[in-house]
Amino acid sequence: MSMRRFERAMAMMRETDPRHRENGFDFLREHADAYVAQLAVEFGRESDLDLRCLLLELLAEARSPQALEILSAQLASDEEPLRFWAVRGLEMLDTRQARAVLEQAEADGQLV
């Protein structure tokens, strides 16, 4: 997949027009598995909670083991929407490692 398309979709997600934001998100959702590394970088850079949630949702949709570290780290987030997408992403990943992370988080009382 082209970096140019990724950058254009990210620019659309940052626009104020809801239709453009949705179009950018929809493109990335369809191709999330091809852009896991780029989505992870953007998630790390982003400070806007709403956009961080969308990026974490896209990482969850990718169902990639590359997202395991980010998803796992967000289980301890102070922000409930990030915790939600972290749990959902780990469930969607459905690997032995992802299940172990969820089991440990539950044992530690991180999951309600």
N, C-alpha and C positions, 0 to 999 in steps of 0.2 A: 504494500500500500504506500501511497505517496505521502511524504511529509507535508507537501503543499496542501493536500486535502485535509490532513490532520490539523494543520495550523489554521486553515480557513474555518473548519468546524469549531475549533476552540474560540476563534474570534467571534463566530456567530453566537456561541454560548455566553459570551461576555456582553453581548448587545442588550439593550433595554427592551427591544421589541420581543415580546413573548414568542411570536411566530418564528423569528430567526433563532432564538434560543432553542426552541423545540426542534427545529430543523437540524441545527448543529448537533444536538444531543442524539436525535434519531440516527443521523449518519454514523456517529461514533458508536452507538449501541449495536448497529449492524456489523461494525468492523472492530469491535473492542478487542477481540482476540489478537488482531494484527497490531494493535497500538498499546499493548500493556506497558511497555517500558516508558513510552511517552506519557501515558496517563499517570503513571506513578510519579514521574518528574513534575507534571503539572499539579498533582495533588500535593506534593511537598512544597511547592512554591505558593500555592493559593492560600489566601487569608480569608476570603469570603466564605462563610459557612454554607450558604446555599449551593455555591459552586463546588465546594469540597464534597458535599453530600452527593451531588450529581456525578462527580468524578469517582467517588467510592462506589456508587451504584454501577458505573461503567466497568470498574475493575471487578466487581462481583459478577457482572454479566459476561466478562471475558472467560471466567472459569479456568483461569490459568494458575499453575503453581507459582509463577513469578509474582503473583499478587499476595501470596501467603503472608509474607512479612508485614506488609502494609495492613492487610486485613486484621492480622493478629494484634498489631500494635493499637489499632483503633478500638479494640475491646475495652481498653482502659481510658478511652476518651471521656472528657467531662460532658461532651455533647451527645445526647441521646440519639439523634438521627445518625450520627457517625457510628455509634455502637450498633444500632439496628442494621445498617448496611454491612458492617463488619461480620456480624453473626450470619446474616443472609448470604454474604459472599462465601464464608467458610462452609456453610451448609451446601451451597451450590457447587463449590469446589469438590466436596465429597471425596477427599483423599484421606488416607490414614493419618497424615500429619494434621490436616484440617480438623478432623474429628478429635484428635488428641488435644489440640489447642482449645477446642470448644469444651471438652470434658474437663480440662484443667481450669478453664475460666469458670465453669460452673462449680467445681470443687472449691475454688477460691472465693466464691460468692460474687463474682463479677457479673454474672447473668442473673437477671431477676425472673 
